[in-house]
Amino acid sequence: MERLASTHERLAERLARILTKLNIGYQLRAAELAAEFQVSTRTIERDFDRLGSYLPLLQDQQKRYYLDPSYLGRFKLQDIHTFAQLSGISELYPALDMSFIRELLDNRASLVFSAKGYNFEDATQYAEHFKVLTASIQKRQQIALFYRDQIRIVKPYRLIHHMGNWYLAAVRKQELRVYRLGRIEKIICQQRFSQFEHDQAVLQQLKDEDGIWFGHKKQEVILSVHPEVAIYFKQRRIFPEQRILDESETGRLLISCQIRHQKELNPLVRYWIPYLKIVKPEYLQQELDDSLQGYLKVSQ
């Protein structure tokens, strides 16, 4: 029984490590994994068969397995539990230290990917970009981007999904910026581009920010929330760095948030019309009213 438990534990750990590698963009060969885990190539192929039944696995002409790019960075600890249940091997996982799994899936993936928003863009068109950028981020290797008709040498930090689009967060000229993948025409990786050390302030900013407007100063915005929808704002944070300042006897809320750009604010306010109003600064509400009036004139 002890030998069986040990076999189960090794299988669970192996599947977790393979899933983690796939999750952060590795392209895997069965022979290389067989050598790493000291098992047969056929054993690894069976592992891929098991994983492929529940994951969008792809294989290139060199017989390397990789994850559909639109799923990169999306698997978390709970997905391991779900996979275990679906694949019929849930009895294998209690023997494995789940803190180890959590570190692999949550921490390592977060070193490459961030997801900000709800719906994932179909990223299959960026498959080559993902491959190159993932490797550059992991190696901390500077790259050159051909972006909006200019060459820009950058230090890549993260791939971020935000409001329907994928972006590269990178430092250029000592400033954290974002580059939309759809506008990156070419990525150049050369030996002459030096490696770099992570700036801890940049890492903290990437961790703390809800949006992608890194080059803009924060601005406080105060909003009034109608009692009919107040419960939603009390249950969860809808706006960036949202705080409840006051609640009236009628249930109306006064909330504050911090934004770096109006594009963070306006879509959310529009979504909650007519239950939300910008109190301060007043010009933001006026600009929103003007834009809505303009829309109504055009649509008539």
C-alpha positions as CSV (number, residue, x, y, z in Angstrom):
1,M,0.0,0.0,0.0
2,E,2.9,2.4,0.8
3,R,4.3,1.8,-2.7
4,L,0.9,2.5,-4.3
5,A,0.5,5.7,-2.4
6,S,4.0,6.8,-3.5
7,T,3.1,6.1,-7.1
8,H,-0.1,8.1,-6.7
9,E,1.8,11.0,-5.2
10,R,4.4,11.0,-8.0
11,L,1.6,11.0,-10.6
12,A,-0.2,13.8,-8.9
13,E,3.0,15.9,-8.7
14,R,3.9,15.1,-12.3
15,L,0.5,16.2,-13.6
16,A,0.6,19.3,-11.5
17,R,4.1,20.3,-12.8
18,I,3.1,19.6,-16.4
19,L,-0.1,21.7,-16.1
20,T,1.9,24.5,-14.5
21,K,4.4,24.5,-17.4
22,L,1.6,24.6,-19.9
23,N,-0.2,27.3,-18.0
24,I,2.8,29.7,-18.3
25,G,3.4,29.0,-22.0
26,Y,6.0,26.2,-22.2
27,Q,6.0,24.0,-25.2
28,L,6.7,20.4,-24.0
29,R,8.2,17.3,-25.6
30,A,7.4,13.9,-24.2
31,A,11.0,12.7,-24.3
32,E,12.3,15.7,-22.4
33,L,9.6,15.3,-19.7
34,A,10.3,11.6,-19.5
35,A,14.0,12.4,-18.7
36,E,13.0,15.1,-16.2
37,F,10.6,12.8,-14.3
38,Q,12.5,9.6,-14.9
39,V,9.7,7.7,-16.5
40,S,9.1,6.3,-19.9
41,T,8.0,8.4,-22.9
42,R,4.8,6.3,-23.1
43,T,4.0,7.3,-19.5
44,I,4.3,11.0,-20.4
45,E,2.1,10.4,-23.5
46,R,-0.5,8.9,-21.3
47,D,-0.3,12.0,-19.1
48,F,-0.9,14.2,-22.1
49,D,-3.8,12.0,-23.2
50,R,-5.3,12.4,-19.7
51,L,-4.7,16.2,-19.7
52,G,-5.9,16.6,-23.3
53,S,-9.3,15.1,-22.4
54,Y,-10.1,18.2,-20.3
55,L,-7.7,20.9,-21.6
56,P,-7.3,22.7,-25.0
57,L,-4.0,21.1,-25.8
58,L,-2.3,21.6,-29.2
59,Q,0.7,20.0,-30.9
60,D,3.0,21.5,-33.4
61,Q,5.0,19.8,-36.2
62,Q,7.9,19.0,-33.9
63,K,5.4,17.1,-31.7
64,R,5.6,19.7,-28.9
65,Y,2.5,20.0,-26.7
66,Y,1.3,23.5,-25.7
67,L,-1.8,25.1,-24.4
68,D,-4.2,27.1,-26.5
69,P,-2.9,30.7,-26.1
70,S,-6.3,32.1,-25.1
71,Y,-6.1,29.9,-21.9
72,L,-2.6,30.9,-20.8
73,G,-2.3,32.0,-17.2
74,R,-5.9,31.1,-16.4
75,F,-5.6,27.9,-14.3
76,K,-5.6,28.3,-10.6
77,L,-5.6,26.0,-7.6
78,Q,-9.3,25.2,-7.9
79,D,-8.7,24.0,-11.4
80,I,-6.4,21.3,-10.0
81,H,-9.2,20.0,-7.8
82,T,-11.7,20.2,-10.6
83,F,-9.4,18.3,-13.0
84,A,-8.8,15.7,-10.3
85,Q,-12.5,15.1,-9.9
86,L,-13.3,15.1,-13.7
87,S,-10.4,12.8,-14.5
88,G,-11.3,10.2,-11.8
89,I,-8.1,10.5,-9.9
90,S,-9.3,12.7,-7.0
91,E,-8.0,10.1,-4.6
92,L,-4.5,10.9,-5.7
93,Y,-4.4,14.5,-4.6
94,P,-4.8,14.3,-0.8
95,A,-1.3,12.8,-0.6
96,L,0.2,15.9,-2.3
97,D,1.0,19.0,-0.4
98,M,-1.5,21.5,-1.8
99,S,0.6,24.5,-0.7
100,F,3.1,23.2,-3.3
101,I,0.4,23.2,-6.0
102,R,-0.8,26.7,-4.9
103,E,2.7,28.1,-5.2
104,L,3.2,26.5,-8.7
105,L,-0.1,27.6,-10.2
106,D,-0.8,30.9,-8.5
107,N,2.7,32.4,-8.0
108,R,4.6,31.2,-11.1
109,A,1.7,32.0,-13.5
110,S,1.4,35.5,-11.9
111,L,5.0,36.1,-12.8
112,V,4.0,36.2,-16.5
113,F,0.3,36.8,-16.8
114,S,-2.3,39.1,-15.3
115,A,-6.0,39.1,-16.1
116,K,-8.0,42.4,-15.6
117,G,-11.5,42.2,-16.8
118,Y,-14.0,39.4,-17.5
119,N,-14.0,38.1,-21.1
120,F,-10.8,36.7,-22.7
121,E,-9.9,37.9,-26.1
122,D,-9.3,35.1,-28.7
123,A,-5.5,35.1,-28.5
124,T,-4.8,32.4,-31.1
125,Q,-3.8,35.1,-33.5
126,Y,-1.0,36.1,-31.1
127,A,0.4,32.6,-30.6
128,E,3.9,33.6,-31.8
129,H,3.9,36.8,-29.8
130,F,2.9,34.8,-26.7
131,K,5.7,32.3,-27.2
132,V,8.4,35.0,-27.6
133,L,7.2,37.3,-24.9
134,T,6.7,34.5,-22.4
135,A,10.3,33.4,-22.9
136,S,11.6,37.0,-22.7
137,I,9.6,37.7,-19.5
138,Q,10.9,34.5,-17.8
139,K,14.5,35.2,-18.9
140,R,14.3,38.9,-18.1
141,Q,15.6,39.7,-21.5
142,Q,15.2,43.0,-23.2
143,I,13.4,43.0,-26.6
144,A,12.7,45.4,-29.4
145,L,9.1,46.0,-30.6
146,F,8.1,47.3,-33.9
147,Y,5.1,49.2,-32.6
148,R,3.1,52.0,-34.4
149,D,5.8,52.3,-37.0
150,Q,8.6,52.8,-34.5
151,I,11.2,50.5,-32.9
152,R,11.0,50.5,-29.1
153,I,13.5,48.6,-26.9
154,V,11.7,47.5,-23.7
155,K,12.1,45.4,-20.6
156,P,9.0,43.1,-20.6
157,Y,7.3,42.3,-17.3
158,R,3.8,41.0,-17.8
159,L,1.2,39.9,-20.3
160,I,-2.1,41.5,-19.2
161,H,-5.6,40.9,-20.3
162,H,-7.8,44.0,-19.8
163,M,-11.3,44.8,-21.0
164,G,-11.2,42.5,-24.0
165,N,-7.6,43.0,-25.2
166,W,-4.1,41.6,-24.5
167,Y,-1.3,43.9,-23.6
168,L,2.4,43.7,-22.8
169,A,3.4,45.7,-19.7
170,A,7.0,46.7,-20.2
171,V,9.5,49.4,-19.0
172,R,10.8,51.9,-21.5
173,K,12.9,54.9,-20.5
174,Q,12.4,54.2,-16.8
175,E,8.6,54.3,-17.2
176,L,6.1,51.4,-17.0
177,R,3.9,51.4,-20.2
178,V,1.6,49.0,-22.0
179,Y,1.6,47.9,-25.6
180,R,-1.4,46.3,-27.2
181,L,-0.5,42.9,-28.7
182,G,-2.7,43.6,-31.7
183,R,-0.5,46.6,-32.6
184,I,2.8,44.9,-32.2
185,E,3.9,44.2,-35.8
186,K,7.2,42.4,-35.0
187,I,9.2,41.3,-31.9
188,I,13.0,41.3,-32.2
189,C,15.1,39.2,-29.8
190,Q,18.8,39.4,-30.2
191,Q,21.9,38.4,-28.1
192,R,23.0,42.1,-28.0
193,F,19.9,43.0,-26.0
194,S,21.0,42.8,-22.4
195,Q,19.2,41.1,-19.5
196,F,17.8,43.2,-16.7
197,E,16.9,42.9,-13.0
198,H,13.3,43.4,-11.9
199,D,12.5,46.8,-10.3
200,Q,10.6,46.0,-7.1
201,A,8.6,49.2,-7.4
202,V,7.4,48.1,-10.9
203,L,6.4,44.7,-9.6
204,Q,4.5,46.3,-6.8
205,Q,2.7,48.6,-9.2
206,L,1.7,45.7,-11.4
207,K,0.4,43.9,-8.4
208,D,-1.6,46.9,-7.0
209,E,-3.1,48.4,-10.1
210,D,-6.6,47.4,-11.3
211,G,-6.1,48.9,-14.7
212,I,-3.4,49.5,-17.3
213,W,-3.0,53.3,-17.2
214,F,0.4,53.1,-15.5
215,G,1.8,56.4,-16.8
216,H,-1.0,58.6,-15.4
217,K,-1.4,60.1,-11.9
218,K,-4.2,58.9,-9.7
219,Q,-7.3,61.1,-9.3
220,E,-10.0,60.7,-6.7
221,V,-13.6,60.5,-7.9
222,I,-16.7,60.7,-5.7
223,L,-19.9,59.1,-6.9
224,S,-23.5,58.9,-5.6
225,V,-25.2,55.4,-5.8
226,H,-28.9,55.0,-5.8
227,P,-30.4,52.8,-3.0
228,E,-31.8,50.3,-5.5
229,V,-28.3,49.2,-6.5
230,A,-26.4,50.0,-3.3
231,I,-26.3,46.4,-2.3
232,Y,-24.0,45.5,-5.2
233,F,-21.5,48.2,-4.2
234,K,-21.6,47.0,-0.6
235,Q,-21.0,43.4,-1.5
236,R,-17.9,43.9,-3.8
237,R,-15.6,46.5,-5.1
238,I,-16.8,47.6,-8.5
239,F,-14.7,50.7,-9.1
240,P,-10.9,50.9,-8.6
241,E,-9.9,51.2,-5.0
242,Q,-13.5,51.8,-4.1
243,R,-14.4,53.0,-0.6
244,I,-17.8,53.7,1.0
245,L,-17.8,57.2,2.4
246,D,-21.3,57.5,3.7
247,E,-24.7,55.7,3.7
248,S,-27.8,57.8,4.1
249,E,-31.0,56.8,5.9
250,T,-32.6,56.1,2.6
251,G,-29.8,53.7,1.6
252,R,-28.0,56.0,-0.9
253,L,-24.3,55.5,-0.9
254,L,-21.5,58.0,-1.4
255,I,-18.4,56.2,-2.6
256,S,-14.9,57.2,-3.7
257,C,-12.5,55.6,-6.1
258,Q,-9.1,56.2,-7.6
259,I,-8.6,56.3,-11.4
260,R,-5.7,57.1,-13.6
261,H,-7.7,57.7,-16.8
262,Q,-11.3,58.5,-17.7
263,K,-11.5,55.3,-19.7
264,E,-11.4,53.4,-16.5
265,L,-14.4,55.3,-15.2
266,N,-16.8,56.1,-18.0
267,P,-17.7,52.5,-19.1
268,L,-18.6,51.6,-15.5
269,V,-20.6,54.8,-14.9
270,R,-22.5,54.2,-18.2
271,Y,-23.3,50.6,-17.2
272,W,-25.0,51.8,-14.0
273,I,-27.0,54.7,-15.5
274,P,-29.4,56.0,-14.2
275,Y,-28.4,54.7,-10.7
276,L,-25.0,56.4,-10.6
277,K,-23.8,60.0,-10.7
278,I,-20.4,61.6,-10.5
279,V,-20.4,64.1,-7.7
280,K,-16.7,65.3,-7.9
281,P,-15.0,66.4,-9.9
282,E,-18.1,68.0,-11.6
283,Y,-16.5,68.3,-15.0
284,L,-16.4,64.5,-15.4
285,Q,-20.2,64.3,-15.0
286,Q,-20.6,67.2,-17.4
287,E,-18.4,65.6,-20.0
288,L,-20.3,62.3,-19.6
289,D,-23.6,64.1,-20.0
290,D,-22.4,65.9,-23.2
291,S,-21.2,62.6,-24.7
292,L,-24.6,61.0,-24.0
293,Q,-26.4,63.9,-25.5
294,G,-24.3,63.6,-28.6
295,Y,-25.1,59.9,-28.8
296,L,-28.8,60.6,-28.5
297,K,-28.7,63.2,-31.3
298,V,-26.8,60.9,-33.7
299,S,-29.2,57.9,-32.9
300,Q,-32.4,59.9,-33.6
